[in-house]
């Protein structure tokens, strides 16, 4: 995957989360049956979404500032990383 494509995908995830934490985005998820309409679930979702947004933004910055050679050696979100210690 090219770096430009990866950045675009991450930015789309950021946009999706930002939309979902708006009142109208939340209402659409409730009507679709994705979430239950209660304050506790809404607060938990918002907290998780904000963490995800921060992680994706950090990943975008890292990709934007990386050299091509470094890109090959980077770990992917959600995949095992050879640099992680068990």
C-alpha positions in Angstrom: 0.0 0.0 0.0 1.3 3.4 -0.8 1.8 6.0 1.9 -0.7 8.4 0.3 -3.4 5.7 0.2 -2.7 4.8 3.8 -3.0 8.4 4.9 -6.3 8.8 3.0 -7.8 5.7 4.6 -6.8 7.0 8.1 -8.2 10.4 7.4 -11.5 8.8 6.3 -11.6 6.9 9.6 -11.1 10.2 11.5 -13.9 11.8 9.5 -16.2 8.9 10.3 -15.5 9.0 14.0 -15.9 12.8 14.1 -19.3 12.5 12.4 -20.5 9.7 14.6 -19.9 11.7 17.8 -22.1 14.5 16.6 -25.7 14.4 17.7 -27.0 13.7 14.2 -24.3 11.0 13.7 -25.3 9.4 16.9 -29.0 9.5 16.0 -28.3 7.7 12.7 -26.4 5.0 14.5 -29.3 4.6 17.0 -31.8 4.4 14.1 -29.6 1.8 12.3 -29.5 -0.3 15.4 -25.8 -0.1 15.8 -26.0 1.4 19.3 -28.6 1.7 22.0 -29.9 5.2 22.8 -28.7 5.7 26.4 -26.4 8.2 27.9 -23.9 5.6 29.2 -23.4 4.0 25.8 -23.1 7.4 24.2 -20.5 8.6 26.7 -18.5 5.4 26.4 -18.6 5.5 22.6 -17.5 9.2 22.6 -14.5 8.4 24.9 -13.5 5.5 22.7 -14.0 7.5 19.5 -11.8 10.3 20.8 -9.0 7.8 21.6 -9.3 6.4 18.1 -9.2 9.8 16.5 -6.0 10.7 18.4 -4.4 7.4 17.4 -5.3 7.9 13.7 -4.1 11.5 13.8 -0.8 10.3 15.3 -0.5 7.6 12.6 -1.1 10.2 9.9 1.6 12.5 11.3 4.0 9.6 11.5 3.3 8.7 7.9 3.6 12.2 6.7 7.0 12.6 8.4 8.4 9.3 7.4 11.0 8.4 4.8 10.2 5.8 2.2 12.6 3.3 3.7 11.1 3.7 7.1 7.6 3.1 5.7 8.5 -0.5 4.8 9.7 -1.2 8.4 6.6 0.2 10.2 4.0 -1.8 12.0 0.4 -1.7 10.8 -2.6 -0.8 12.9 -4.3 -4.0 14.2 -1.5 -6.3 13.1 1.2 -7.9 15.2 4.4 -5.9 15.3 7.8 -7.6 15.3 9.1 -4.8 17.6 6.5 -5.4 20.4 7.6 -7.4 23.4 5.2 -10.1 24.6 
